[in-house]
Amino acid sequence: MSSRKELANAIRALSMDAVQKAKSGHPGAPMGMADIAEVLWRGHLRHNPLDPKWANRDRFVLSNGHGSMLLYSLLHLSGYDLSIDDLKQFRQLHSRTPGHPEYGYAPGVETTTGPLGQGITNAVGMAIAEKVLAAQFNREGHEIVDHHTYVFMGDGCMMEGISHEACSLAGTLGLGKLIAFWDDNGISIDGHVDGWFSDDTPKRFEAYGWQVIAAVDGHDAEAINSAIEQAKADPRPSLICCKTIIGYGSPNKSGSHDCHGSPLGDAEVAAAREFLGWPYAPFEIPAEIYAAWDAKAAGSAAESDWETQFAAYAAAYPELAAELKRRVSGELPADFATGAQAYIEQLQANPANIASRKASQNALEAFGKLLPEFLGGSADLAPSNLTMYSASKSISREDATGNYLHYGVREFGMSAMMNGIALHGGFVPYGATFLMFMEYARNALRMAALMKQRVIFVYTHDSIGLGEDGPTHQPVEQTATLRLMPNMSTWRPCDQVESAIAWKYAIERQDGPTSLIFSRQNLTQMPRNAAQLADVTKGGYVLVDCAGTPELIFIATGSEVELAVKAQAALTAAGRKVRVVSMPATDVFDKQDAAYKEAVLPAAVTKRVAVEAGIADYWYKYVGLNGKVIGMTTFGESAPAGQLFEEFGFTVDNVIAAAESLLA
């Protein structure tokens, strides 16, 4: 029978071999955390390699994702569909084992963990989802939602500010099913961290309201096991502080930054094999070690037991059971599409001139009745973002049955937690802040796009139109940069109808996140016929047209659509043929077929003017180098919105003047 050290050494050997073969990677963390991983994965983690998406599995997140060979080794050894050949392709093109864990590449990878700190924050989101889902669905005698979220994290995760945002909220919410292991090895790429990281980390987490289990020997299996048992018994989130030696097993490089982010080298790998008493060839694992690691039978039995529990739950609460299955599957309610469309048609038939942020709230009111899986929130700006509606119920430590999270002033943390909520399943998360403060959260948005998660980012106060708060709060380049992000759908609607359609699109989208950008100021509702209403969903459409081929085309979004429409009316009265195209979502328009795009923006019509109170440069892809863009080329100023729009040229007269200069 293999000893625990031998089982941990299998992780060390696979990790150093794969890094050595790739000639790049991070062997130090996998070798240092191998003993912790062995205790957790073989003694506590409830999972099924034969069904990696089992709804009630424990979640495992490797927040220090540079140590990815630790996770790949665990998945391979415990029986997931990740072969030894996959490990040999570590960091190679089109492999299932990229340099950092990437969601969707290999089974068992719960989230993409590249940027440090986001893994622990995703995990907080997963733990929130577990707590809320359990509160909503569990009944006495039927703990059908009941699993832990385990996280490995290093000093880098601790130093990144996002970990403060997330772990602070985790303590406030009392996420007792969240257990984090801090790899306290004192080393980062630059060397010994005590020169730049001297925080009293245990006291920091105690202040958050966590249970802290300090000074655990990360190479003592009994001490690790005892700490996990203690963590599972406490109603607070737990931090297990594990003192480890980075690169454990490497006789000449362990304990040094030399093994953090570089291969050990052939000679040192050989020396480590001798030191560890591991006589096997590279990538060779003895059968008895595979057998000791194999979790397929135990995992299948655990899932089978849960299925039996679920059958009893379904017999007692058939409607709840069916609803839980639907929500975990990600399938929307059967009546959502028709109900949402009826609401949109009702809006078009009953015009209202309101701010699109208010139109957004109205859409939440309408769609919230159809979507019990909505899990909303705002980064301390709900009265301004208008993210709460009549059915919103705040979630707290004591009562998690609600559907609304007060994230506090934590834009980055909120966004990455929403990613974790989406990854967990059972919810459609949305969260809001001012568009300007998307900047604090940008990397979490990028991760949502990279992982293709249905996350809805709500941004209000969309331009210089927010007025007196001044240039620090006035977004200029933000909308354009969101549009540049691959797989991010970005909508800036011009009225309540486009706002509702944008919400419907975001909710129905299954392959990525959506940013919804709303105004502070009131917007005039535009008239549309049935065909135009249908075409809004294509991202860009002809809102106002002329007889015959147009001489000039206006393209506009948001509050500036009204300017283009008024300018078109004046030019039409002067005998000109002008078309107005509303383009609330450029990415959606760009995906339409060539015939549709040509019908909206005929190539022969080269005289074009784009109007948007955002950075001008983005629009030249639509108007051409000879077209004109009325947009921002500087930051804003502090003044009432009306004065600012006039100051920066967002007036009907200036739009007409730009058109006339082209027509002349």
Secondary structure, DSSP 8 states (H G I E B T S, - for coil): ---HHHHHHHHHHHHHHHHHHHT-S--HHHHHHHHHHHHHHHHT----TT-TT-TT--EEEESSGGGHHHHHHHHHHHT-S--HHHHHTTT-TT-SS-SS--TTTSTT--S---STTHHHHHHHHHHHHHHHHHHHH-BTTB--S---EEEEE-HHHHHSHHHHHHHHHHHHHT-TTEEEEEEE--EETTEEGGGT----HHHHHHHHT-EEEEEEETT-HHHHHHHHHHHHTSSS-EEEEEE--TTTT-TTTTTSGGGTSS---HHHHHHHHHHHT--S-TT---HHHHHHH--HHHHHHHHHHHHHHHHHHHHH-HHHHHHHHHHHHT---TTHHHHHHHHHHHHHHS---EEHHHHHHHHHHHHHTT-TTEEEEESS-HHHHT---TT--B--SS----SEEE--S-HHHHHHHHHHHHHH-S-EEEEEEEGGGHHHHHHHHHHHHHHT---EEEEES-SGGG-TT-TTT--SSHHHHHHHSTT-EEE--SSHHHHHHHHHHHHH--SS-EEEE--SSEE------HHHHHHGGGS-EEEE--SSS-SEEEEE-GGGHHHHHHHHHHHHHTT--EEEEE-S-HHHHHTS-HHHHHHHS-TT---EEEEEEEESGGGHHHH-TTSEEEEESS---SS-HHHHHHHTT-SHHHHHHHHHHHH-
